[in-house]
Amino acid sequence: MLGKFYYGWVIVFIGGLGIFFSGPGQTYSISLFIDQYINDFGWSRTEVSGLYSTATLIAGLTMMFVGRFIDRFGQRFMMVTVGIVFALACFFNSAVTNMFMLAIGFFLVRLLGQGTMSLIPNTLVAQWFVKKRGRAFSFMTMGSFISAMLLPIINSWLIQTWDWQFAWRFWGVALLVIFVPFALFGVRNRPEEMGLEPDATNKDEDENENSDPVIGTTLPQSEEDWTLKEAMRTWAFWGILISVSIPSMINTGITFHIISIFDSNGLSPGIAAIVLSLMAIVGLPISLVSGFITEKIQTNYLLASVFVIEIIFMLLLLVTNNLLMAILFGTIWGIANGIERIGMNVVWPDFFGRKYIGSINGVGMTMVVLGSSLGPLPFGAGFDLFHNYTPVLLAALTFPLLGLICAITARKPQ
């Protein structure tokens, strides 16, 4: 506590920084390297997509153990350790020369970047906020959209100016120099370690406030802390689990092949890069608004709206063949992503409490990563088979419909 400043907002900043530096392991960053691998090594799009999907699948299965490690060792230790190992993984990717090395490289950055570097900040911020959890996640999620805005542009510039090997090394150095020191010196696992309570100033003030029904605050004791086994006995757990995996699958499939999809529609790689950045620009304010909305309504309804919008932008992608349509597609895609990022992060602690959030959210992140592993291969194989993406996009529409049903019916358990 510094004066009236709540240290939890420092945690939100560091959490956002962690989400930003998950970027080198995210598809919006890796997609800039795919054509480089195909051109330099002569591999087919199906081969690279298959490696990416397989590596992501194995990484997703490993995420359940990461959640347990977070509960056991704490977020600070995990952030520092993972930040260092993730940097080494970036250096490894800069030295790829064959498909076996590429598979290992994909596995490392998907496990450490997309999975772990996203999971740890989500569990950390959930410890520091209850009543204001929605807005805290909104501010933290800004790191995700800033990352999605900047990394495609930065990677494109690094690759064109130097080469793709240099781009990987750049992010390895940035992780060690910027992120790891912030994690080491700034992170505290729980507010109780500093004599504080979630959302509040200190324990004494919280007790005084809680005695007055007019000015009382929401304390963590008011939450129900479910164990993973208890949560797994509810439909809400499984319904949300299905719901969070589907956007990951669809988004990864489209993002991974975005340059190729636009090329088949007669649009340049530059327009594809603009759309990726536009998606992030639009998603940023939407995520801020969504965070405040989650404090008023059940989060599963927010997730349900994601699938309605997802159906719209997938249909729109089928007919996107000029710059104006591309901008409209990127805008609607950004709206869906802005809502999704908040809903997926907030729903687990809102439904199942803080105490075992690492284990529970770890399973959720497993499904997110597994979902992302299933996206690229069907799109790549479908293009090689049909020479366009229309059949795959039409078939993929069944998944948002399934997600809509699961999200609506998965209500908060009591």
Buried (B, 14 or more C-beta within 10 A) or exposed (E): BEEEEBBBEBBBBBBBBBBBBBBBBBBBBBBBBBBBBBEBBEBEBBBBBBBBBBBBBBBBBBBBEBBBBBBEEBBBBBBBBBBBBBBBBBBBBBEBEEBEEBBBBBBBBBBBBBBBBBBBBBBBBBBBBBBBBBBBBBBBBBBBBBBBBBBBBBBBEBBEEEBBBEBBBBBBEBBBEBBBEBBBEBBBBBBEEEEBBBBBBBBEBBEEBBEEEEEBBBBBEEBEBBBBEBBEEBEBBBBBBBBBBBBBBBBBBBBBBBBBBBBBBEBEBEBBBBBBBBBBBBBBBBBBEBBEBBBEEBBBBBBBBBBBBBBBBBBBBBEBEEEEBBBBBBBBBBBBBBBBBBBBBBBBBBBBBBBBBBBBBBBBBBBBBBBBBBBBBBBBBBBEEEEBBEEBBEEBBEBBBEBBBBBBEBBBBE
